[in-house]
Amino acid sequence: HLVKRESLHSGYDDEYECYVIDEDKVCDALEDMMEEGGVIVDYHGCDFFPERWFDCVIVLQTDNSVLWERLEKRGYNEKKLQDNVQCEIMHVIVEEARYVQ
């Protein structure tokens, strides 16, 4: 929501039907809030955020069939659905979080 509201993106990706976030702009926008502490950041990755911002990273997972149905209900196109489920199967975000920690 922040990316859309504050225009923290570099345009729209027609293939994935979403905004392409500008990581530097997002970090700049969050810097003051994160310095205060007590903030929860809800995002599907953690690789570009400064490690010093976080005391804990929690990765939520679900069964792939549940994930598929959930993303279908959100109206994700076939490519976006397949890519998201494949990332879940390969534990991409889990590995990313382990590497950052």
ZAMARGU-4260 file (C-alpha; in steps of 0.2 Angstrom, whole numbers, plus 5000, padded with zeros to 4 digits):
<rodrens>
0) 5000/5000/5000 | 5014/5012/5004 | 5022/5009/4987 | 5006/5014/4978 | 5002/5028/4990
5) 5019/5036/4990 | 5024/5032/4972 | 5039/5022/4978 | 5040/5012/4962 | 5048/5013/4945
10) 5033/5009/4935 | 5020/4995/4931 | 5025/4978/4926 | 5011/4972/4914 | 5017/4954/4914
15) 5015/4952/4933 | 5002/4965/4934 | 5010/4975/4949 | 5021/4990/4952 | 5040/4987/4952
20) 5045/4994/4969 | 5060/5006/4970 | 5070/4998/4984 | 5080/5014/4988 | 5064/5024/4988
25) 5056/5012/5000 | 5070/5011/5012 | 5072/5030/5012 | 5053/5032/5016 | 5054/5019/5030
30) 5070/5025/5038 | 5063/5037/5051 | 5049/5025/5056 | 5061/5011/5058 | 5073/5021/5068
35) 5059/5023/5081 | 5057/5005/5083 | 5042/4994/5086 | 5037/4993/5068 | 5031/4978/5059
40) 5035/4977/5040 | 5024/4966/5030 | 5033/4961/5013 | 5037/4946/5003 | 5055/4947/5005
45) 5069/4955/5016 | 5084/4955/5005 | 5085/4974/5002 | 5081/4980/5019 | 5095/4985/5031
50) 5098/4971/5043 | 5099/4983/5058 | 5081/4987/5056 | 5075/4970/5062 | 5076/4960/5078
55) 5066/4946/5070 | 5061/4940/5053 | 5045/4928/5052 | 5041/4919/5036 | 5024/4913/5034
60) 5020/4898/5023 | 5006/4887/5018 | 5002/4872/5008 | 5004/4875/4989 | 4986/4870/4985
65) 4980/4883/4998 | 4992/4896/4991 | 4986/4892/4973 | 4968/4894/4977 | 4971/4910/4987
70) 4981/4918/4973 | 4968/4913/4960 | 4955/4922/4971 | 4965/4937/4971 | 4965/4937/4952
75) 4983/4933/4949 | 4987/4928/4931 | 4994/4911/4926 | 5012/4916/4926 | 5011/4925/4942
80) 5002/4910/4950 | 5015/4898/4944 | 5030/4909/4949 | 5023/4912/4967 | 5020/4893/4970
85) 5037/4888/4963 | 5045/4900/4974 | 5035/4893/4989 | 5041/4875/4983 | 5059/4880/4982
90) 5058/4890/4999 | 5065/4905/4991 | 5059/4917/5004 | 5064/4905/5018 | 5082/4904/5012
95) 5083/4923/5009 | 5078/4926/5027 | 5090/4913/5033 | 5104/4921/5023 | 5100/4938/5030
100) 5099/4932/5048
</rodrens>
